[in-house]
């Protein structure tokens, strides 16, 4: 099993970024709402559950952009976002997941 928290701590240590606070952030999606925005300034959000997102979901931030494809749904890696994070579910979706992030606040 892939240990997300251990991986995050090692990656930030290698990048010489001190972690002040480590936690979790969730976005609960709802029928009728296809766009969500999260402010993640001076912090990092690492997507942990891309495998549950509908294909075609887009996540854009000041530092990264991802469109979920069938290949990404099989990956256990983490996508990192920072700044203003925008999530857009595909038109016509009938599946509204809870989107989970590891939240890292830097010193």
TIMAR-420595 format. One record per atom (N, C-alpha, C, O): chain; x, y, z; residue in three letters; atom name. Coordinates in nm, 3 decimals. Example, Ala and Ser with C-alpha at 12.3 -4.5 7.8 and 13.67 -1.06 7.14 Angstrom:
BEGIN
+-------+---------+---------+---------+------+-------+
! lummi !      px !      py !      pz ! fifi ! nukol !
+-------+---------+---------+---------+------+-------+
!     A !   1.319 !  -0.569 !   0.780 !  ALA !     N !
!     A !   1.230 !  -0.450 !   0.780 !  ALA !    CA !
!     A !   1.320 !  -0.330 !   0.780 !  ALA !     C !
!     A !   1.424 !  -0.332 !   0.846 !  ALA !     O !
!     A !   1.285 !  -0.225 !   0.708 !  SER !     N !
!     A !   1.367 !  -0.106 !   0.714 !  SER !    CA !
!     A !   1.290 !   0.003 !   0.787 !  SER !     C !
!     A !   1.341 !   0.114 !   0.804 !  SER !     O !
+-------+---------+---------+---------+------+-------+
% end
This chain:
BEGIN
+-------+---------+---------+---------+------+-------+
! lummi !      px !      py !      pz ! fifi ! nukol !
+-------+---------+---------+---------+------+-------+
!     A !   0.085 !  -0.119 !   0.000 !  UNK !     N !
!     A !   0.000 !   0.000 !   0.000 !  UNK !    CA !
!     A !   0.089 !   0.124 !   0.000 !  UNK !     C !
!     A !   0.188 !   0.131 !   0.073 !  UNK !     O !
!     A !   0.053 !   0.218 !  -0.079 !  UNK !     N !
!     A !   0.127 !   0.342 !  -0.093 !  UNK !    CA !
!     A !   0.100 !   0.431 !   0.028 !  UNK !     C !
!     A !  -0.016 !   0.457 !   0.060 !  UNK !     O !
!     A !   0.204 !   0.477 !   0.097 !  UNK !     N !
!     A !   0.190 !   0.561 !   0.216 !  UNK !    CA !
!     A !   0.202 !   0.708 !   0.175 !  UNK !     C !
!     A !   0.312 !   0.761 !   0.162 !  UNK !     O !
!     A !   0.087 !   0.772 !   0.154 !  UNK !     N !
!     A !   0.085 !   0.911 !   0.108 !  UNK !    CA !
!     A !   0.155 !   1.006 !   0.204 !  UNK !     C !
!     A !   0.234 !   1.090 !   0.161 !  UNK !     O !
!     A !   0.128 !   0.995 !   0.332 !  UNK !     N !
!     A !   0.184 !   1.090 !   0.428 !  UNK !    CA !
!     A !   0.336 !   1.078 !   0.436 !  UNK !     C !
!     A !   0.405 !   1.180 !   0.444 !  UNK !     O !
!     A !   0.389 !   0.958 !   0.433 !  UNK !     N !
!     A !   0.533 !   0.938 !   0.436 !  UNK !    CA !
!     A !   0.596 !   0.998 !   0.311 !  UNK !     C !
!     A !   0.699 !   1.065 !   0.318 !  UNK !     O !
!     A !   0.534 !   0.974 !   0.196 !  UNK !     N !
!     A !   0.583 !   1.029 !   0.070 !  UNK !    CA !
!     A !   0.586 !   1.182 !   0.075 !  UNK !     C !
!     A !   0.685 !   1.244 !   0.034 !  UNK !     O !
!     A !   0.480 !   1.243 !   0.123 !  UNK !     N !
!     A !   0.471 !   1.389 !   0.131 !  UNK !    CA !
!     A !   0.582 !   1.444 !   0.219 !  UNK !     C !
!     A !   0.650 !   1.539 !   0.181 !  UNK !     O !
!     A !   0.600 !   1.386 !   0.335 !  UNK !     N !
!     A !   0.704 !   1.435 !   0.426 !  UNK !    CA !
!     A !   0.843 !   1.424 !   0.363 !  UNK !     C !
!     A !   0.924 !   1.516 !   0.377 !  UNK !     O !
!     A !   0.871 !   1.314 !   0.295 !  UNK !     N !
!     A !   1.001 !   1.297 !   0.229 !  UNK !    CA !
!     A !   1.020 !   1.398 !   0.117 !  UNK !     C !
!     A !   1.128 !   1.457 !   0.104 !  UNK !     O !
!     A !   0.917 !   1.419 !   0.036 !  UNK !     N !
!     A !   0.927 !   1.513 !  -0.076 !  UNK !    CA !
!     A !   0.950 !   1.656 !  -0.028 !  UNK !     C !
!     A !   1.033 !   1.727 !  -0.085 !  UNK !     O !
!     A !   0.879 !   1.699 !   0.074 !  UNK !     N !
!     A !   0.897 !   1.835 !   0.123 !  UNK !    CA !
!     A !   1.031 !   1.852 !   0.194 !  UNK !     C !
!     A !   1.090 !   1.960 !   0.189 !  UNK !     O !
!     A !   1.079 !   1.748 !   0.259 !  UNK !     N !
!     A !   1.210 !   1.754 !   0.322 !  UNK !    CA !
!     A !   1.318 !   1.769 !   0.214 !  UNK !     C !
!     A !   1.411 !   1.849 !   0.231 !  UNK !     O !
!     A !   1.308 !   1.694 !   0.105 !  UNK !     N !
!     A !   1.404 !   1.704 !  -0.005 !  UNK !    CA !
!     A !   1.401 !   1.842 !  -0.068 !  UNK !     C !
!     A !   1.504 !   1.892 !  -0.113 !  UNK !     O !
!     A !   1.285 !   1.903 !  -0.073 !  UNK !     N !
!     A !   1.271 !   2.037 !  -0.131 !  UNK !    CA !
!     A !   1.302 !   2.147 !  -0.031 !  UNK !     C !
!     A !   1.293 !   2.266 !  -0.063 !  UNK !     O !
!     A !   1.339 !   2.107 !   0.090 !  UNK !     N !
!     A !   1.374 !   2.200 !   0.199 !  UNK !    CA !
!     A !   1.259 !   2.295 !   0.231 !  UNK !     C !
!     A !   1.280 !   2.414 !   0.255 !  UNK !     O !
!     A !   1.138 !   2.240 !   0.233 !  UNK !     N !
!     A !   1.019 !   2.314 !   0.272 !  UNK !    CA !
!     A !   0.976 !   2.262 !   0.408 !  UNK !     C !
!     A !   0.946 !   2.143 !   0.423 !  UNK !     O !
!     A !   0.973 !   2.351 !   0.506 !  UNK !     N !
!     A !   0.933 !   2.312 !   0.640 !  UNK !    CA !
!     A !   0.781 !   2.311 !   0.650 !  UNK !     C !
!     A !   0.714 !   2.405 !   0.608 !  UNK !     O !
!     A !   0.728 !   2.205 !   0.707 !  UNK !     N !
!     A !   0.583 !   2.189 !   0.722 !  UNK !    CA !
!     A !   0.543 !   2.241 !   0.859 !  UNK !     C !
!     A !   0.589 !   2.192 !   0.962 !  UNK !     O !
!     A !   0.455 !   2.341 !   0.858 !  UNK !     N !
!     A !   0.403 !   2.395 !   0.984 !  UNK !    CA !
!     A !   0.281 !   2.316 !   1.030 !  UNK !     C !
!     A !   0.264 !   2.289 !   1.149 !  UNK !     O !
!     A !   0.197 !   2.279 !   0.934 !  UNK !     N !
!     A !   0.075 !   2.208 !   0.965 !  UNK !    CA !
!     A !   0.043 !   2.110 !   0.853 !  UNK !     C !
!     A !   0.055 !   2.143 !   0.735 !  UNK !     O !
!     A !   0.003 !   1.991 !   0.892 !  UNK !     N !
!     A !  -0.035 !   1.890 !   0.794 !  UNK !    CA !
!     A !  -0.173 !   1.840 !   0.832 !  UNK !     C !
!     A !  -0.196 !   1.801 !   0.946 !  UNK !     O !
!     A !  -0.264 !   1.841 !   0.737 !  UNK !     N !
!     A !  -0.400 !   1.797 !   0.765 !  UNK !    CA !
!     A !  -0.466 !   1.747 !   0.638 !  UNK !     C !
!     A !  -0.400 !   1.710 !   0.542 !  UNK !     O !
!     A !  -0.598 !   1.748 !   0.640 !  UNK !     N !
!     A !  -0.676 !   1.701 !   0.527 !  UNK !    CA !
!     A !  -0.782 !   1.805 !   0.492 !  UNK !     C !
!     A !  -0.834 !   1.874 !   0.579 !  UNK !     O !
!     A !  -0.813 !   1.815 !   0.365 !  UNK !     N !
!     A !  -0.919 !   1.904 !   0.317 !  UNK !    CA !
!     A !  -1.004 !   1.823 !   0.221 !  UNK !     C !
!     A !  -0.952 !   1.752 !   0.135 !  UNK !     O !
!     A !  -1.134 !   1.835 !   0.237 !  UNK !     N !
!     A !  -1.226 !   1.765 !   0.147 !  UNK !    CA !
!     A !  -1.319 !   1.866 !   0.080 !  UNK !     C !
!     A !  -1.352 !   1.970 !   0.137 !  UNK !     O !
!     A !  -1.358 !   1.832 !  -0.040 !  UNK !     N !
!     A !  -1.458 !   1.908 !  -0.114 !  UNK !    CA !
!     A !  -1.570 !   1.811 !  -0.145 !  UNK !     C !
!     A !  -1.551 !   1.713 !  -0.215 !  UNK !     O !
!     A !  -1.687 !   1.840 !  -0.091 !  UNK !     N !
!     A !  -1.803 !   1.756 !  -0.116 !  UNK !    CA !
!     A !  -1.879 !   1.813 !  -0.235 !  UNK !     C !
!     A !  -1.936 !   1.922 !  -0.226 !  UNK !     O !
!     A !  -1.879 !   1.740 !  -0.345 !  UNK !     N !
!     A !  -1.947 !   1.789 !  -0.465 !  UNK !    CA !
!     A !  -2.096 !   1.758 !  -0.454 !  UNK !     C !
!     A !  -2.138 !   1.664 !  -0.386 !  UNK !     O !
!     A !  -2.176 !   1.838 !  -0.523 !  UNK !     N !
!     A !  -2.321 !   1.826 !  -0.512 !  UNK !    CA !
!     A !  -2.386 !   1.833 !  -0.650 !  UNK !     C !
!     A !  -2.335 !   1.902 !  -0.739 !  UNK !     O !
!     A !  -2.497 !   1.762 !  -0.669 !  UNK !     N !
!     A !  -2.569 !   1.770 !  -0.796 !  UNK !    CA !
!     A !  -2.605 !   1.915 !  -0.829 !  UNK !     C !
!     A !  -2.647 !   1.992 !  -0.742 !  UNK !     O !
!     A !  -2.587 !   1.951 !  -0.955 !  UNK !     N !
!     A !  -2.619 !   2.085 !  -0.999 !  UNK !    CA !
!     A !  -2.505 !   2.185 !  -0.988 !  UNK !     C !
!     A !  -2.515 !   2.296 !  -1.041 !  UNK !     O !
!     A !  -2.397 !   2.148 !  -0.920 !  UNK !     N !
!     A !  -2.282 !   2.237 !  -0.905 !  UNK !    CA !
!     A !  -2.162 !   2.169 !  -0.971 !  UNK !     C !
!     A !  -2.119 !   2.062 !  -0.927 !  UNK !     O !
!     A !  -2.108 !   2.231 !  -1.075 !  UNK !     N !
!     A !  -1.997 !   2.170 !  -1.148 !  UNK !    CA !
!     A !  -1.864 !   2.238 !  -1.123 !  UNK !     C !
!     A !  -1.760 !   2.185 !  -1.161 !  UNK !     O !
!     A !  -1.863 !   2.356 !  -1.059 !  UNK !     N !
!     A !  -1.738 !   2.428 !  -1.036 !  UNK !    CA !
!     A !  -1.722 !   2.459 !  -0.887 !  UNK !     C !
!     A !  -1.816 !   2.496 !  -0.818 !  UNK !     O !
!     A !  -1.597 !   2.441 !  -0.841 !  UNK !     N !
!     A !  -1.562 !   2.466 !  -0.701 !  UNK !    CA !
!     A !  -1.429 !   2.540 !  -0.700 !  UNK !     C !
!     A !  -1.344 !   2.518 !  -0.786 !  UNK !     O !
!     A !  -1.411 !   2.628 !  -0.600 !  UNK !     N !
!     A !  -1.286 !   2.704 !  -0.588 !  UNK !    CA !
!     A !  -1.237 !   2.696 !  -0.444 !  UNK !     C !
!     A !  -1.314 !   2.709 !  -0.349 !  UNK !     O !
!     A !  -1.107 !   2.674 !  -0.430 !  UNK !     N !
!     A !  -1.043 !   2.665 !  -0.299 !  UNK !    CA !
!     A !  -0.925 !   2.759 !  -0.298 !  UNK !     C !
!     A !  -0.845 !   2.759 !  -0.391 !  UNK !     O !
!     A !  -0.912 !   2.840 !  -0.194 !  UNK !     N !
!     A !  -0.795 !   2.925 !  -0.180 !  UNK !    CA !
!     A !  -0.688 !   2.845 !  -0.105 !  UNK !     C !
!     A !  -0.710 !   2.801 !   0.008 !  UNK !     O !
!     A !  -0.574 !   2.827 !  -0.169 !  UNK !     N !
!     A !  -0.464 !   2.750 !  -0.109 !  UNK !    CA !
!     A !  -0.334 !   2.831 !  -0.121 !  UNK !     C !
!     A !  -0.233 !   2.782 !  -0.170 !  UNK !     O !
!     A !  -0.340 !   2.953 !  -0.074 !  UNK !     N !
!     A !  -0.222 !   3.039 !  -0.077 !  UNK !    CA !
!     A !  -0.134 !   3.006 !   0.043 !  UNK !     C !
!     A !  -0.184 !   2.983 !   0.153 !  UNK !     O !
!     A !  -0.002 !   3.003 !   0.022 !  UNK !     N !
!     A !   0.096 !   2.965 !   0.125 !  UNK !    CA !
!     A !   0.073 !   2.824 !   0.177 !  UNK !     C !
!     A !   0.107 !   2.792 !   0.291 !  UNK !     O !
!     A !   0.016 !   2.742 !   0.094 !  UNK !     N !
!     A !  -0.003 !   2.602 !   0.131 !  UNK !    CA !
!     A !  -0.008 !   2.518 !   0.003 !  UNK !     C !
!     A !  -0.013 !   2.571 !  -0.108 !  UNK !     O !
!     A !  -0.008 !   2.389 !   0.022 !  UNK !     N !
!     A !  -0.014 !   2.294 !  -0.088 !  UNK !    CA !
!     A !  -0.130 !   2.199 !  -0.063 !  UNK !     C !
!     A !  -0.154 !   2.158 !   0.051 !  UNK !     O !
!     A !  -0.201 !   2.165 !  -0.169 !  UNK !     N !
!     A !  -0.305 !   2.063 !  -0.163 !  UNK !    CA !
!     A !  -0.263 !   1.950 !  -0.254 !  UNK !     C !
!     A !  -0.235 !   1.972 !  -0.372 !  UNK !     O !
!     A !  -0.258 !   1.830 !  -0.200 !  UNK !     N !
!     A !  -0.217 !   1.713 !  -0.277 !  UNK !    CA !
!     A !  -0.336 !   1.620 !  -0.292 !  UNK !     C !
!     A !  -0.387 !   1.564 !  -0.195 !  UNK !     O !
!     A !  -0.380 !   1.605 !  -0.416 !  UNK !     N !
!     A !  -0.498 !   1.523 !  -0.447 !  UNK !    CA !
!     A !  -0.466 !   1.376 !  -0.419 !  UNK !     C !
!     A !  -0.369 !   1.322 !  -0.472 !  UNK !     O !
!     A !  -0.548 !   1.313 !  -0.336 !  UNK !     N !
!     A !  -0.520 !   1.174 !  -0.297 !  UNK !    CA !
!     A !  -0.614 !   1.073 !  -0.361 !  UNK !     C !
!     A !  -0.585 !   0.953 !  -0.359 !  UNK !     O !
!     A !  -0.724 !   1.118 !  -0.417 !  UNK !     N !
!     A !  -0.821 !   1.019 !  -0.466 !  UNK !    CA !
!     A !  -0.866 !   1.047 !  -0.609 !  UNK !     C !
!     A !  -0.986 !   1.048 !  -0.638 !  UNK !     O !
!     A !  -0.771 !   1.068 !  -0.698 !  UNK !     N !
!     A !  -0.806 !   1.093 !  -0.838 !  UNK !    CA !
!     A !  -0.883 !   0.976 !  -0.899 !  UNK !     C !
!     A !  -0.960 !   0.995 !  -0.993 !  UNK !     O !
!     A !  -0.865 !   0.857 !  -0.845 !  UNK !     N !
!     A !  -0.929 !   0.738 !  -0.901 !  UNK !    CA !
!     A !  -1.082 !   0.742 !  -0.888 !  UNK !     C !
!     A !  -1.150 !   0.668 !  -0.959 !  UNK !     O !
!     A !  -1.137 !   0.825 !  -0.800 !  UNK !     N !
!     A !  -1.283 !   0.830 !  -0.784 !  UNK !    CA !
!     A !  -1.346 !   0.945 !  -0.862 !  UNK !     C !
!     A !  -1.469 !   0.956 !  -0.865 !  UNK !     O !
!     A !  -1.265 !   1.029 !  -0.925 !  UNK !     N !
!     A !  -1.320 !   1.144 !  -0.997 !  UNK !    CA !
!     A !  -1.372 !   1.103 !  -1.135 !  UNK !     C !
!     A !  -1.315 !   1.015 !  -1.200 !  UNK !     O !
!     A !  -1.480 !   1.166 !  -1.178 !  UNK !     N !
!     A !  -1.530 !   1.135 !  -1.313 !  UNK !    CA !
!     A !  -1.426 !   1.170 !  -1.419 !  UNK !     C !
!     A !  -1.356 !   1.271 !  -1.407 !  UNK !     O !
!     A !  -1.416 !   1.088 !  -1.521 !  UNK !     N !
!     A !  -1.324 !   1.117 !  -1.631 !  UNK !    CA !
!     A !  -1.367 !   1.248 !  -1.695 !  UNK !     C !
!     A !  -1.485 !   1.271 !  -1.722 !  UNK !     O !
!     A !  -1.269 !   1.334 !  -1.717 !  UNK !     N !
!     A !  -1.297 !   1.467 !  -1.771 !  UNK !    CA !
!     A !  -1.295 !   1.576 !  -1.666 !  UNK !     C !
!     A !  -1.303 !   1.694 !  -1.700 !  UNK !     O !
!     A !  -1.286 !   1.540 !  -1.538 !  UNK !     N !
!     A !  -1.276 !   1.640 !  -1.432 !  UNK !    CA !
!     A !  -1.147 !   1.718 !  -1.452 !  UNK !     C !
!     A !  -1.042 !   1.659 !  -1.479 !  UNK !     O !
!     A !  -1.154 !   1.850 !  -1.438 !  UNK !     N !
!     A !  -1.035 !   1.936 !  -1.451 !  UNK !    CA !
!     A !  -1.007 !   2.002 !  -1.318 !  UNK !     C !
!     A !  -1.097 !   2.054 !  -1.251 !  UNK !     O !
!     A !  -0.879 !   2.001 !  -1.281 !  UNK !     N !
!     A !  -0.836 !   2.072 !  -1.162 !  UNK !    CA !
!     A !  -0.722 !   2.163 !  -1.205 !  UNK !     C !
!     A !  -0.620 !   2.116 !  -1.257 !  UNK !     O !
!     A !  -0.740 !   2.292 !  -1.184 !  UNK !     N !
!     A !  -0.643 !   2.393 !  -1.225 !  UNK !    CA !
!     A !  -0.603 !   2.476 !  -1.104 !  UNK !     C !
!     A !  -0.686 !   2.508 !  -1.019 !  UNK !     O !
!     A !  -0.475 !   2.511 !  -1.097 !  UNK !     N !
!     A !  -0.429 !   2.600 !  -0.992 !  UNK !    CA !
!     A !  -0.321 !   2.690 !  -1.049 !  UNK !     C !
!     A !  -0.289 !   2.684 !  -1.168 !  UNK !     O !
!     A !  -0.265 !   2.774 !  -0.964 !  UNK !     N !
!     A !  -0.157 !   2.862 !  -1.007 !  UNK !    CA !
!     A !  -0.031 !   2.782 !  -1.042 !  UNK !     C !
!     A !   0.057 !   2.834 !  -1.111 !  UNK !     O !
!     A !  -0.022 !   2.658 !  -0.995 !  UNK !     N !
!     A !   0.101 !   2.580 !  -1.013 !  UNK !    CA !
!     A !   0.086 !   2.450 !  -1.092 !  UNK !     C !
!     A !   0.186 !   2.388 !  -1.128 !  UNK !     O !
!     A !  -0.038 !   2.408 !  -1.121 !  UNK !     N !
!     A !  -0.057 !   2.279 !  -1.186 !  UNK !    CA !
!     A !  -0.193 !   2.274 !  -1.253 !  UNK !     C !
!     A !  -0.285 !   2.347 !  -1.215 !  UNK !     O !
!     A !  -0.206 !   2.188 !  -1.351 !  UNK !     N !
!     A !  -0.338 !   2.162 !  -1.411 !  UNK !    CA !
!     A !  -0.345 !   2.014 !  -1.449 !  UNK !     C !
!     A !  -0.248 !   1.956 !  -1.498 !  UNK !     O !
!     A !  -0.461 !   1.955 !  -1.426 !  UNK !     N !
!     A !  -0.480 !   1.813 !  -1.453 !  UNK !    CA !
!     A !  -0.620 !   1.793 !  -1.508 !  UNK !     C !
!     A !  -0.716 !   1.854 !  -1.460 !  UNK !     O !
!     A !  -0.631 !   1.709 !  -1.610 !  UNK !     N !
!     A !  -0.762 !   1.662 !  -1.654 !  UNK !    CA !
!     A !  -0.762 !   1.512 !  -1.634 !  UNK !     C !
!     A !  -0.676 !   1.441 !  -1.686 !  UNK !     O !
!     A !  -0.859 !   1.465 !  -1.558 !  UNK !     N !
!     A !  -0.863 !   1.324 !  -1.521 !  UNK !    CA !
!     A !  -0.896 !   1.239 !  -1.644 !  UNK !     C !
!     A !  -0.997 !   1.261 !  -1.711 !  UNK !     O !
!     A !  -0.810 !   1.142 !  -1.670 !  UNK !     N !
!     A !  -0.830 !   1.046 !  -1.778 !  UNK !    CA !
!     A !  -0.835 !   0.907 !  -1.717 !  UNK !     C !
!     A !  -0.813 !   0.891 !  -1.597 !  UNK !     O !
!     A !  -0.864 !   0.808 !  -1.797 !  UNK !     N !
!     A !  -0.870 !   0.671 !  -1.744 !  UNK !    CA !
!     A !  -0.733 !   0.629 !  -1.690 !  UNK !     C !
!     A !  -0.727 !   0.552 !  -1.594 !  UNK !     O !
!     A !  -0.624 !   0.676 !  -1.750 !  UNK !     N !
!     A !  -0.490 !   0.643 !  -1.701 !  UNK !    CA !
!     A !  -0.462 !   0.699 !  -1.564 !  UNK !     C !
!     A !  -0.399 !   0.633 !  -1.482 !  UNK !     O !
!     A !  -0.508 !   0.820 !  -1.538 !  UNK !     N !
!     A !  -0.485 !   0.881 !  -1.407 !  UNK !    CA !
!     A !  -0.569 !   0.818 !  -1.299 !  UNK !     C !
!     A !  -0.533 !   0.823 !  -1.181 !  UNK !     O !
!     A !  -0.678 !   0.759 !  -1.336 !  UNK !     N !
!     A !  -0.763 !   0.694 !  -1.236 !  UNK !    CA !
!     A !  -0.695 !   0.569 !  -1.180 !  UNK !     C !
!     A !  -0.733 !   0.521 !  -1.074 !  UNK !     O !
!     A !  -0.595 !   0.516 !  -1.251 !  UNK !     N !
!     A !  -0.525 !   0.396 !  -1.204 !  UNK !    CA !
!     A !  -0.398 !   0.432 !  -1.127 !  UNK !     C !
!     A !  -0.334 !   0.342 !  -1.072 !  UNK !     O !
!     A !  -0.361 !   0.558 !  -1.123 !  UNK !     N !
!     A !  -0.235 !   0.600 !  -1.062 !  UNK !    CA !
!     A !  -0.252 !   0.624 !  -0.912 !  UNK !     C !
!     A !  -0.355 !   0.672 !  -0.867 !  UNK !     O !
!     A !  -0.147 !   0.589 !  -0.837 !  UNK !     N !
!     A !  -0.150 !   0.612 !  -0.693 !  UNK !    CA !
!     A !  -0.073 !   0.737 !  -0.653 !  UNK !     C !
!     A !  -0.068 !   0.771 !  -0.535 !  UNK !     O !
!     A !  -0.014 !   0.807 !  -0.749 !  UNK !     N !
!     A !   0.064 !   0.926 !  -0.719 !  UNK !    CA !
!     A !  -0.024 !   1.041 !  -0.673 !  UNK !     C !
!     A !  -0.146 !   1.034 !  -0.678 !  UNK !     O !
!     A !   0.041 !   1.147 !  -0.629 !  UNK !     N !
!     A !  -0.028 !   1.265 !  -0.580 !  UNK !    CA !
!     A !  -0.005 !   1.382 !  -0.675 !  UNK !     C !
!     A !   0.108 !   1.406 !  -0.718 !  UNK !     O !
!     A !  -0.109 !   1.454 !  -0.707 !  UNK !     N !
!     A !  -0.098 !   1.577 !  -0.784 !  UNK !    CA !
!     A !  -0.099 !   1.692 !  -0.684 !  UNK !     C !
!     A !  -0.180 !   1.695 !  -0.592 !  UNK !     O !
!     A !  -0.008 !   1.788 !  -0.703 !  UNK !     N !
!     A !   0.009 !   1.899 !  -0.609 !  UNK !    CA !
!     A !  -0.045 !   2.028 !  -0.669 !  UNK !     C !
!     A !  -0.019 !   2.061 !  -0.785 !  UNK !     O !
!     A !  -0.121 !   2.101 !  -0.587 !  UNK !     N !
!     A !  -0.180 !   2.228 !  -0.630 !  UNK !    CA !
!     A !  -0.155 !   2.334 !  -0.524 !  UNK !     C !
!     A !  -0.144 !   2.304 !  -0.405 !  UNK !     O !
!     A !  -0.147 !   2.460 !  -0.569 !  UNK !     N !
!     A !  -0.126 !   2.571 !  -0.477 !  UNK !    CA !
!     A !  -0.184 !   2.697 !  -0.540 !  UNK !     C !
!     A !  -0.202 !   2.704 !  -0.662 !  UNK !     O !
!     A !  -0.215 !   2.797 !  -0.457 !  UNK !     N !
!     A !  -0.275 !   2.920 !  -0.506 !  UNK !    CA !
!     A !  -0.426 !   2.904 !  -0.511 !  UNK !     C !
!     A !  -0.485 !   2.842 !  -0.423 !  UNK !     O !
!     A !  -0.489 !   2.960 !  -0.613 !  UNK !     N !
!     A !  -0.632 !   2.942 !  -0.632 !  UNK !    CA !
!     A !  -0.653 !   2.811 !  -0.707 !  UNK !     C !
!     A !  -0.604 !   2.794 !  -0.819 !  UNK !     O !
!     A !  -0.726 !   2.719 !  -0.646 !  UNK !     N !
!     A !  -0.750 !   2.587 !  -0.705 !  UNK !    CA !
!     A !  -0.895 !   2.584 !  -0.753 !  UNK !     C !
!     A !  -0.988 !   2.605 !  -0.675 !  UNK !     O !
!     A !  -0.912 !   2.556 !  -0.881 !  UNK !     N !
!     A !  -1.045 !   2.547 !  -0.941 !  UNK !    CA !
!     A !  -1.071 !   2.403 !  -0.984 !  UNK !     C !
!     A !  -0.987 !   2.340 !  -1.048 !  UNK !     O !
!     A !  -1.186 !   2.352 !  -0.947 !  UNK !     N !
!     A !  -1.225 !   2.216 !  -0.982 !  UNK !    CA !
!     A !  -1.349 !   2.225 !  -1.070 !  UNK !     C !
!     A !  -1.447 !   2.292 !  -1.035 !  UNK !     O !
!     A !  -1.345 !   2.158 !  -1.184 !  UNK !     N !
!     A !  -1.458 !   2.160 !  -1.276 !  UNK !    CA !
!     A !  -1.495 !   2.017 !  -1.312 !  UNK !     C !
!     A !  -1.417 !   1.946 !  -1.375 !  UNK !     O !
!     A !  -1.614 !   1.977 !  -1.272 !  UNK !     N !
!     A !  -1.664 !   1.845 !  -1.308 !  UNK !    CA !
!     A !  -1.717 !   1.851 !  -1.451 !  UNK !     C !
!     A !  -1.761 !   1.957 !  -1.495 !  UNK !     O !
!     A !  -1.712 !   1.740 !  -1.525 !  UNK !     N !
!     A !  -1.757 !   1.741 !  -1.665 !  UNK !    CA !
!     A !  -1.909 !   1.761 !  -1.676 !  UNK !     C !
!     A !  -1.985 !   1.719 !  -1.589 !  UNK !     O !
!     A !  -1.950 !   1.826 !  -1.784 !  UNK !     N !
!     A !  -2.093 !   1.842 !  -1.814 !  UNK !    CA !
!     A !  -2.157 !   1.704 !  -1.826 !  UNK !     C !
!     A !  -2.096 !   1.611 !  -1.878 !  UNK !     O !
!     A !  -2.278 !   1.692 !  -1.778 !  UNK !     N !
!     A !  -2.352 !   1.568 !  -1.792 !  UNK !    CA !
!     A !  -2.315 !   1.460 !  -1.690 !  UNK !     C !
!     A !  -2.366 !   1.348 !  -1.698 !  UNK !     O !
!     A !  -2.228 !   1.492 !  -1.595 !  UNK !     N !
!     A !  -2.192 !   1.390 !  -1.496 !  UNK !    CA !
!     A !  -2.311 !   1.362 !  -1.405 !  UNK !     C !
!     A !  -2.390 !   1.452 !  -1.375 !  UNK !     O !
!     A !  -2.323 !   1.240 !  -1.362 !  UNK !     N !
!     A !  -2.427 !   1.204 !  -1.265 !  UNK !    CA !
!     A !  -2.364 !   1.145 !  -1.139 !  UNK !     C !
!     A !  -2.431 !   1.080 !  -1.059 !  UNK !     O !
!     A !  -2.234 !   1.169 !  -1.124 !  UNK !     N !
!     A !  -2.159 !   1.117 !  -1.010 !  UNK !    CA !
!     A !  -2.091 !   1.234 !  -0.941 !  UNK !     C !
!     A !  -2.017 !   1.309 !  -1.005 !  UNK !     O !
!     A !  -2.115 !   1.251 !  -0.813 !  UNK !     N !
!     A !  -2.064 !   1.365 !  -0.739 !  UNK !    CA !
!     A !  -1.984 !   1.316 !  -0.617 !  UNK !     C !
!     A !  -2.040 !   1.297 !  -0.509 !  UNK !     O !
!     A !  -1.852 !   1.297 !  -0.635 !  UNK !     N !
!     A !  -1.769 !   1.238 !  -0.531 !  UNK !    CA !
!     A !  -1.726 !   1.340 !  -0.424 !  UNK !     C !
!     A !  -1.744 !   1.461 !  -0.440 !  UNK !     O !
!     A !  -1.670 !   1.289 !  -0.319 !  UNK !     N !
!     A !  -1.598 !   1.371 !  -0.223 !  UNK !    CA !
!     A !  -1.453 !   1.372 !  -0.269 !  UNK !     C !
!     A !  -1.392 !   1.267 !  -0.285 !  UNK !     O !
!     A !  -1.398 !   1.492 !  -0.290 !  UNK !     N !
!     A !  -1.261 !   1.506 !  -0.338 !  UNK !    CA !
!     A !  -1.173 !   1.528 !  -0.216 !  UNK !     C !
!     A !  -1.201 !   1.615 !  -0.134 !  UNK !     O !
!     A !  -1.066 !   1.450 !  -0.205 !  UNK !     N !
!     A !  -0.982 !   1.453 !  -0.086 !  UNK !    CA !
!     A !  -0.841 !   1.502 !  -0.118 !  UNK !     C !
!     A !  -0.780 !   1.461 !  -0.217 !  UNK !     O !
!     A !  -0.792 !   1.590 !  -0.032 !  UNK !     N !
!     A !  -0.656 !   1.644 !  -0.045 !  UNK !    CA !
!     A !  -0.583 !   1.629 !   0.088 !  UNK !     C !
!     A !  -0.644 !   1.634 !   0.195 !  UNK !     O !
!     A !  -0.451 !   1.611 !   0.081 !  UNK !     N !
!     A !  -0.365 !   1.632 !   0.196 !  UNK !    CA !
!     A !  -0.329 !   1.779 !   0.191 !  UNK !     C !
!     A !  -0.286 !   1.829 !   0.087 !  UNK !     O !
!     A !  -0.347 !   1.850 !   0.301 !  UNK !     N !
!     A !  -0.320 !   1.993 !   0.308 !  UNK !    CA !
!     A !  -0.191 !   2.015 !   0.384 !  UNK !     C !
!     A !  -0.175 !   1.970 !   0.497 !  UNK !     O !
!     A !  -0.097 !   2.086 !   0.320 !  UNK !     N !
!     A !   0.031 !   2.118 !   0.381 !  UNK !    CA !
!     A !   0.043 !   2.270 !   0.391 !  UNK !     C !
!     A !   0.041 !   2.340 !   0.289 !  UNK !     O !
!     A !   0.055 !   2.320 !   0.511 !  UNK !     N !
!     A !   0.080 !   2.463 !   0.532 !  UNK !    CA !
!     A !   0.228 !   2.477 !   0.562 !  UNK !     C !
!     A !   0.280 !   2.413 !   0.653 !  UNK !     O !
!     A !   0.296 !   2.561 !   0.484 !  UNK !     N !
!     A !   0.441 !   2.576 !   0.502 !  UNK !    CA !
!     A !   0.470 !   2.687 !   0.603 !  UNK !     C !
!     A !   0.390 !   2.778 !   0.624 !  UNK !     O !
!     A !   0.587 !   2.675 !   0.665 !  UNK !     N !
!     A !   0.629 !   2.776 !   0.763 !  UNK !    CA !
!     A !   0.659 !   2.907 !   0.696 !  UNK !     C !
!     A !   0.696 !   3.003 !   0.763 !  UNK !     O !
+-------+---------+---------+---------+------+-------+
% end
